[in-house]
Structure formats: C-alpha cells, structure tokens
Amino acid sequence: MRGTITGKTIVCGIIGDPIGHSLSPIMHNKSFKKLGLDYVYVPFRVRSGELKKAVDGMRGLSIRGLNITIPHKVAVIQFLDRIDPLAEEIGAINTIINDGGILTGYNTDASGFLKTLRDNGIQPAGKKVLLLGAGGAARAIGSVLAQEKAKLTIFNRLEGLPWAEDIAYRLAHLNGTAVKAVELNYENLKAAIADAEILVNATSVGMHPADNQTPVSADLLHANLTVFDIVYNPLPTRLLKEAADAGAKTIGGVEMLVRQGAISFEKWTGRSAPVDVMRESVLSSLSQKNEK
Ligand code: NAP
C-alpha cells in the first residue's frame, strides 16, 4: 500500500479459513509500498459454504487478484473461467488474476518451488529426487519435478500411502516418466538416499511447535544431497540443521514462500516483485510470532 486508500486503490487479497496466521498480507503490502504502487492486500476469512459467494464478490467488487489458501485450493477451480495448464495438471490453485471479469487460476506454489531450485543453481532434470509427503504442496512440487523429468520417488507414511501411489501413477502417466511411491520409513529412505541428489520435505513434520521432529534420521544425510525443506517455521528446521551438519546444501521454506508470492505479485501488478522486501517482512513476522 502506498499510504492512504483512495477511490483509485486496486484491491488484492487472500481467502482461506483460518486466515489470521497468513504472512501474505504483510509481504504484499510492504512490497506495494516499496514500489509506490496504489494497491492494498486484504485477508478475508471465507468459510467453505461461502466460497462461491466470495468468488462472485471478486468479480462484483473488481478485486484484481486473490491468493487462495487452505481449505479452498481445489474447490475454487469450479468457479473460475480459465485455468493455467500446470495448475490444471496439479488440480489446485493458489492465485487468481481478474482481467476485466475473466478469472484465471494459477499454482504459484509449483512455479515458486521450481524458481527457488533454479535460483540456487539446481536443475532437477535427470536427477534422483526423494519427495517426502503427498499433501497439497507435495502434489504441486511433484508435478513440476515430473514435468522437468526428475527421477522421482514419493514417500508418505503408511496411512497416506494410497495418496502417494495415486499421485505417482498420475504423474507417470501424464509425463511419460517413472515415478515411484513408497512408505516413508527408515529402511526405505536408507535404500534410496545414498545416490539421491535432492531431498524435498513437503510433509508438515518439524513445523512449529513440533520443532524437534524431523522426517529423516540424521545418519542418512550426506554431503552430495541438496535438502530443501518447505516448512518455513522454525528457520532453520531440525532437518536443515542436521543436513548442514552432514555437509549437504540446504534450502529453507521461506525461499519458496517468497517466490510464490513474487510470482503472484508480478501477475497482478505487471511489475517485478521486490523479493528482498518480501523475505525481510516474512522473516521479521516469523521472529515476532515465535517470541510471543
Ligand atoms: P497437507 O496437505 O496437510 O499435507 C501434509 C503432508 O504431511 C501429508 O503428506 C501428510 O501425510 C504428511 N504428514 C503429516 N504429519 C506427518 C507425520 N507425523 N509423519 C509423516 N508424515 C506426516 O499440507 P501441505 O499444504 O501440503 O503443507 C505441508 C507443509 O508445507 C506445511 O508445513 C506447510 O506450512 C508447508 N508449505 C510451505 C510452503 C512454502 O511456500 N514454503 C507452501 C505450502 C506449504 P498423510 O498424507 O499421511 O496425512
């Protein structure tokens, strides 16, 4: 936001339930201010039964852009006019752009993940990648990794193994690549990790307040790995600390959070996002939250 809201101010926002914890309002409002853009970003709590009304409201109120978070990322698609092909493959979106009443959905979690890897000098093509988790974020990440022709194995705990098998089957079919799904346990990780190059944690294991948990036993980590933990609170996670101790390259979840936000920002404003401002605002919000 530039300062005062006027009749010309362009409105963006986020819908989800709950929404109070979201770091996106501070990240986007600080970025609008930095670039002197007459935009404002507002959090809206939208309950599941109210989703259609919220999307109709976006059209009616000429809201320029929305981020979509839990629990609406899948259900919202039916109310849009267009969907980006990658988001369609994933089956979930996190960003809508409103062009004169035409609503188009994108998945910037997926593109933000890939951009983070590339900005760290890593090209996933042909690399052996272990992806932990089969939830919403893992589905987005799995799609870009399979499109990039990574050699992918998806790990999920036994309760959720059918989800991982379903994702693996779909990704293999769509991309003509071999994608495996196995139970997330010590023995299976041990068998797969020695010659792996990238390990991505897309489970919620290790997320605050369970800071002392990790999905991978420290003795399995090694120096030839890049370990990308998409959990962004705490920073670093236990997994990232132990990976660094083992000599691995590490990437934290704030980097993905900031890049998915930057891609949404660029779609709504047509301007390059001030990624450093986004990162600083997220890091300072997280440290204030954790002090409370
Ligand atoms: P989700 O849909 O709820 O999926 C959670 C995943 O974690 C599932 O695969 C679940 O397994 C697994 N899991 C949960 N508890 C587990 C445990 N005790 N042991 C083993 N596996 C466990 O959540 P999500 O939206 O994908 O988000 C996952 C994490 O990523 C969260 O921490 C979220 O904050 C973070 N995230 C970060 C970014 C970013 O930009 N950095 C973006 C999106 C999400 P089951 O299938 O068996 O339940």
Residues whose N, C-alpha, C, O or C-beta is under 5 A from the ligand:
A	BS01	NAP	G133 A134 G135 G136 A137 A138 R157 E159 G160 A202 T203 S204 V205 M207 I230 V231 Y232 G253 V254 M256 L257
